[in-house]
């Protein structure tokens, strides 16, 4: 499903949806697990939206496995990202306000395996991560995770 990310744009359509989502910051041997998204071609951490009957932690473990073939264990939090000026528009008319919790996670097993949601799955050298083509919201999340390994980011009020 194609998507359009709007950032602090007065012409953005009004929000009609709020969906909890989670992403995984997985680092192994100086490399970060990333996917190239099929819906916009940009790079991001693996993750997705929570389903009924699961916790957000279960969601990120499930989504990471589905999108990458990698088994992970959540070990902490990178941060809370809920910028109301970031809206995501889908071709079905849904317009979501950003609502993402990013977990720190440990690699357990598996090999990078592409999926319909992620045609490319790669371990990217830490130094090269922010050079990739990604949405500005992803860049903020990854930059925080890379630069603040012991801190949790909390959105300002």
Secondary structure as GFF3:
##gff-version 3
##sequence-region A 1 157
A	DSSP	beta_strand	3	7	.	.	.	ID=ss1
A	DSSP	beta_strand	21	28	.	.	.	ID=ss2
A	DSSP	beta_strand	31	37	.	.	.	ID=ss3
A	DSSP	beta_strand	43	44	.	.	.	ID=ss4
A	DSSP	beta_strand	47	49	.	.	.	ID=ss5
A	DSSP	alpha_helix	56	68	.	.	.	ID=ss6
A	DSSP	beta_strand	71	81	.	.	.	ID=ss7
A	DSSP	beta_strand	86	90	.	.	.	ID=ss8
A	DSSP	beta_strand	95	97	.	.	.	ID=ss9
A	DSSP	beta_strand	100	109	.	.	.	ID=ss10
A	DSSP	beta_strand	118	125	.	.	.	ID=ss11
A	DSSP	three_ten_helix	126	131	.	.	.	ID=ss12
A	DSSP	alpha_helix	136	147	.	.	.	ID=ss13
###
